[in-house]
Amino acid sequence: MNSEQLVTAKELEVRGILKKGTAYKMVAAKKLTHYVVGNSGGGIRFRVDEVLAALRRPAKGPAQ
């Protein structure tokens, strides 16, 4: 499967990339790029390469 294809949060979990719940939490925190599909916002999709890049970014925390 091409990493440019859009996948569901469940598919991310099946692939062992990220748990489904974590994906939704990261979307809510604006830490993960996502795409809304359908007219009524029926679901969101992700690009695997973008998810992997987001997971590689260092966490932003208080400066020490």
C-alpha positions, 0 to 999 in steps of 0.5 A: 500500500502506498503511504500517500493513500489515505487510511483510517485511524483503525488502519493505523492501529492494525499496522502497528503505527499508532493506537486509534484513540491516540490518533484521535487525541492527537487530532484534537490537540492539533498535533496530527494532520488529518483529512475529513471525508464525506459531506457530513464529516463522516470520518477522518483519514491520515497519510501514513508518511505524515503520521510517521513524521509527526511521531518523529517530531520532538515534544514541545515542553517547558524549557529546561 
